[in-house]
Amino acid sequence: MAETVVSAQDLSLTFETNDGPVHALSQVNLDVHQGDFVSFIGPSGCGKTTFLRVIADLEKPTGGSISVNGMAPEQARQARAYGYVFQAASLLPWRTIEKNIAVPLEIMGYERKDREERIKRVLDLVDLTNFEKKYPWQLSGGMQQRASIARALAFDADLLLMDEPFGALDEIVRDHLNEQLLKLWDTTNKTICFVTHSIPEAVYLSTKIVVMSPRPGRVTDVIDSTLPKERPLDIRETSEFLAIAARVRDGLRAGHSYEE
């Protein structure tokens, strides 16, 4: 059995607002294991991003418990146990790509030679070698997101948190980045938690798909993928792929009917 990287037990989170409490997450139970690629899918406002932010210690749960690498999220953050890729690339426009990737390494106090070696390695991983001197505005949206992934990989955390990183990209670019992300995952053996609104994307990428209900966010289904690790894009036309997609869709519908 692979080591447990993230473990949530009866996890709940309620935001207190001027209009009253907002129940973002309710009684979430989930284990993510080393080497898993876990996608979180559900309607807007179902708590997918909130769950990622709880893992990252950007939000505090109000009920239940969660551990990251056997530690509290705050300890995991201090131990730099994860990299985070946001919906937008969030690159600093006045810094070159290599200088953007260097930001967390500078904050963590890595020596210059070590920074340079790490930057070179991750640029190669995301196929951006020879673009290190470019500025973000000189790159396409897809290339900017690859640079953002490289920045999250630079300090070699075992866990990668990805909050709908390809949602704003066109379908052709998105397909290409999905293929590249699978290759990257295979090469690095990272554990990935990935938020998406796309059923095909969730099924194509994942070893496990977590289907969530509308607010308050509950887990309505956890689907272990039966697809092989090698996944050409045309696997999406197979009966096995379509059967998994149908189960995801049924889970989303069940979540809506439960809420009503």
C-alpha positions as CSV (number, residue, x, y, z in Angstrom):
1,M,0.0,0.0,0.0
2,A,1.4,3.4,-1.0
3,E,2.1,6.0,1.7
4,T,-0.8,8.3,2.5
5,V,0.1,11.9,1.5
6,V,-3.2,13.7,2.3
7,S,-5.8,12.3,4.8
8,A,-9.1,14.2,5.5
9,Q,-11.4,12.9,8.2
10,D,-14.9,14.4,8.6
11,L,-13.4,17.7,7.2
12,S,-15.8,20.7,7.3
13,L,-15.3,24.4,6.7
14,T,-17.8,27.2,7.3
15,F,-17.1,30.8,6.4
16,E,-18.7,33.4,8.6
17,T,-20.0,36.3,6.5
18,N,-22.2,39.4,7.0
19,D,-25.0,37.5,5.3
20,G,-24.6,34.5,7.6
21,P,-22.6,31.3,7.6
22,V,-21.5,29.8,4.3
23,H,-20.9,26.0,4.5
24,A,-18.1,25.4,2.0
25,L,-17.2,21.8,2.9
26,S,-19.1,19.2,4.9
27,Q,-17.9,15.9,6.3
28,V,-15.3,15.2,3.6
29,N,-13.4,11.9,4.1
30,L,-10.6,11.2,1.6
31,D,-7.1,9.7,1.4
32,V,-4.6,10.6,-1.3
33,H,-1.7,8.2,-1.7
34,Q,1.8,8.7,-2.9
35,G,1.9,8.8,-6.7
36,D,-1.8,9.3,-7.1
37,F,-3.2,11.8,-9.7
38,V,-6.4,12.9,-8.1
39,S,-8.9,15.2,-9.9
40,F,-11.6,17.1,-8.0
41,I,-14.7,17.8,-10.1
42,G,-18.0,19.5,-9.3
43,P,-20.0,22.6,-10.0
44,S,-18.8,26.1,-9.3
45,G,-18.8,26.8,-5.5
46,C,-18.7,23.1,-4.5
47,G,-15.5,23.5,-2.4
48,K,-12.9,22.0,-4.8
49,T,-10.6,25.0,-4.6
50,T,-11.4,25.4,-0.9
51,F,-10.2,21.8,-0.3
52,L,-6.9,22.5,-2.1
53,R,-6.5,25.7,0.0
54,V,-7.0,23.7,3.2
55,I,-4.3,21.3,2.2
56,A,-2.0,24.3,1.5
57,D,-2.9,25.9,4.9
58,L,-4.5,28.9,3.0
59,E,-7.8,28.2,4.8
60,K,-8.4,26.7,8.2
61,P,-11.0,23.9,8.6
62,T,-13.8,24.5,11.2
63,G,-14.4,20.8,11.8
64,G,-12.8,17.4,11.4
65,S,-9.1,17.0,10.7
66,I,-6.6,16.9,7.8
67,S,-2.9,15.8,7.6
68,V,-0.4,16.3,4.9
69,N,2.6,13.9,4.9
70,G,1.5,13.0,8.4
71,M,1.7,16.7,9.6
72,A,-0.8,19.4,10.1
73,P,-1.1,21.7,7.0
74,E,0.7,24.5,8.8
75,Q,3.7,22.2,9.5
76,A,3.6,20.9,5.9
77,R,3.6,24.5,4.6
78,Q,6.6,25.4,6.7
79,A,8.3,22.2,5.5
80,R,7.7,23.2,1.9
81,A,5.9,19.9,1.3
82,Y,3.9,21.1,-1.8
83,G,4.0,23.2,-4.9
84,Y,0.9,25.2,-5.9
85,V,-0.2,26.1,-9.4
86,F,-3.0,28.7,-9.6
87,Q,-5.7,29.2,-12.2
88,A,-3.7,32.1,-13.7
89,A,0.0,31.7,-14.3
90,S,0.7,34.7,-11.8
91,L,4.1,35.4,-13.3
92,L,5.9,38.6,-12.4
93,P,5.9,40.7,-15.6
94,W,9.2,42.4,-14.8
95,R,11.1,39.2,-14.3
96,T,12.3,36.8,-17.0
97,I,11.0,33.2,-17.0
98,E,14.1,32.0,-15.2
99,K,13.9,34.8,-12.6
100,N,10.2,33.9,-12.1
101,I,11.1,30.3,-11.4
102,A,13.8,31.4,-9.1
103,V,11.4,33.3,-6.7
104,P,10.6,30.4,-4.3
105,L,14.2,29.3,-4.4
106,E,15.4,32.8,-3.5
107,I,12.9,32.9,-0.6
108,M,14.1,29.5,0.6
109,G,17.7,30.6,0.5
110,Y,19.1,28.3,-2.1
111,E,22.6,29.1,-3.3
112,R,22.9,30.6,-6.7
113,K,24.6,27.5,-8.3
114,D,21.8,25.3,-6.9
115,R,19.1,27.7,-8.2
116,E,20.6,27.7,-11.7
117,E,20.8,23.9,-11.7
118,R,17.2,23.5,-10.5
119,I,15.9,26.1,-13.0
120,K,17.6,24.4,-15.9
121,R,16.2,21.0,-14.8
122,V,12.6,22.2,-14.5
123,L,12.7,24.2,-17.7
124,D,13.7,21.0,-19.5
125,L,10.9,19.1,-17.7
126,V,8.2,21.5,-19.0
127,D,9.8,21.8,-22.5
128,L,10.8,25.5,-22.1
129,T,14.5,25.2,-22.6
130,N,15.8,28.3,-24.5
131,F,12.9,30.4,-23.2
132,E,14.6,31.3,-19.9
133,K,15.5,34.8,-20.9
134,K,12.0,35.7,-22.3
135,Y,9.5,37.7,-20.3
136,P,6.0,36.4,-19.6
137,W,4.4,38.7,-22.1
138,Q,6.5,37.2,-24.8
139,L,5.0,33.7,-24.2
140,S,1.7,32.2,-25.1
141,G,-0.8,31.5,-22.4
142,G,0.0,27.8,-22.5
143,M,3.8,28.5,-22.2
144,Q,3.1,30.8,-19.3
145,Q,1.2,28.1,-17.5
146,R,4.1,25.6,-18.1
147,A,6.5,28.2,-16.6
148,S,4.1,28.4,-13.5
149,I,4.3,24.6,-13.2
150,A,8.1,24.7,-13.5
151,R,8.1,27.3,-10.6
152,A,6.0,24.9,-8.5
153,L,8.4,22.0,-9.2
154,A,11.6,24.0,-8.7
155,F,12.1,23.1,-5.0
156,D,11.2,19.4,-5.6
157,A,8.1,19.1,-3.3
158,D,6.5,15.6,-3.6
159,L,3.0,17.0,-3.7
160,L,1.7,19.3,-6.5
161,L,-1.6,21.2,-6.0
162,M,-3.1,22.4,-9.3
163,D,-6.2,24.7,-9.2
164,E,-7.8,24.5,-12.7
165,P,-4.5,25.5,-14.4
166,F,-5.8,25.0,-18.0
167,G,-9.3,26.3,-17.6
168,A,-8.7,29.5,-19.5
169,L,-6.9,27.9,-22.5
170,D,-8.4,26.8,-25.8
171,E,-9.1,23.1,-26.3
172,I,-6.1,22.4,-28.6
173,V,-3.6,23.9,-26.2
174,R,-5.4,22.2,-23.3
175,D,-5.1,18.8,-24.9
176,H,-1.4,19.4,-25.5
177,L,-0.8,20.4,-21.9
178,N,-2.8,17.5,-20.6
179,E,-0.5,15.2,-22.5
180,Q,2.6,17.0,-21.2
181,L,1.3,16.9,-17.6
182,L,0.8,13.1,-17.8
183,K,4.4,12.8,-19.1
184,L,5.6,15.1,-16.3
185,W,3.7,13.1,-13.7
186,D,5.2,9.8,-15.0
187,T,8.7,11.2,-15.0
188,T,8.7,12.8,-11.6
189,N,6.3,10.4,-9.7
190,K,4.7,13.4,-7.9
191,T,1.4,13.2,-6.2
192,I,-1.0,15.6,-7.9
193,C,-4.3,17.1,-6.7
194,F,-6.0,18.7,-9.6
195,V,-9.1,20.8,-9.7
196,T,-11.1,20.9,-13.0
197,H,-14.6,21.5,-14.4
198,S,-14.0,19.3,-17.4
199,I,-15.2,15.6,-17.2
200,P,-12.9,14.5,-20.2
201,E,-9.9,16.2,-18.5
202,A,-10.6,14.6,-15.2
203,V,-11.0,11.1,-16.7
204,Y,-8.0,11.5,-19.0
205,L,-5.5,12.6,-16.4
206,S,-6.5,10.8,-13.2
207,T,-5.9,7.6,-11.3
208,K,-8.7,8.7,-9.0
209,I,-11.6,11.1,-9.6
210,V,-13.4,12.8,-6.7
211,V,-16.9,14.0,-7.5
212,M,-18.3,16.7,-5.3
213,S,-21.8,18.1,-4.7
214,P,-22.9,21.7,-4.7
215,R,-22.3,23.7,-1.6
216,P,-21.9,22.5,1.1
217,G,-19.2,20.5,-0.7
218,R,-19.5,16.8,-0.1
219,V,-17.9,13.8,-1.8
220,T,-20.6,12.0,-3.8
221,D,-18.3,9.5,-5.4
222,V,-14.6,8.5,-5.6
223,I,-13.8,6.7,-8.8
224,D,-10.6,4.6,-9.2
225,S,-9.6,4.8,-12.9
226,T,-9.1,1.5,-14.8
227,L,-7.3,3.2,-17.7
228,P,-3.7,2.2,-18.4
229,K,-0.9,4.6,-17.4
230,E,0.0,5.2,-21.0
231,R,-2.9,7.3,-22.4
232,P,-2.8,8.7,-25.9
233,L,-5.5,11.3,-26.6
234,D,-7.6,8.9,-28.6
235,I,-8.2,6.8,-25.5
236,R,-11.0,9.3,-24.9
237,E,-13.0,7.5,-27.7
238,T,-12.8,4.1,-26.1
239,S,-15.8,2.4,-24.3
240,E,-13.8,2.2,-21.1
241,F,-13.1,5.9,-21.0
242,L,-16.7,6.7,-21.9
243,A,-18.0,4.4,-19.1
244,I,-15.9,6.2,-16.5
245,A,-17.0,9.6,-17.9
246,A,-20.7,8.5,-17.6
247,R,-20.1,7.5,-13.9
248,V,-18.6,11.0,-13.2
249,R,-21.6,12.6,-14.9
250,D,-24.0,10.4,-12.9
251,G,-22.2,11.4,-9.7
252,L,-22.6,15.1,-10.6
253,R,-26.3,14.6,-11.2
254,A,-26.7,12.7,-8.0
255,G,-25.1,15.6,-6.1
256,H,-27.5,18.1,-7.6
257,S,-30.5,16.0,-6.8
258,Y,-29.3,15.5,-3.3
259,E,-29.0,19.2,-2.8
260,E,-32.5,19.8,-4.2
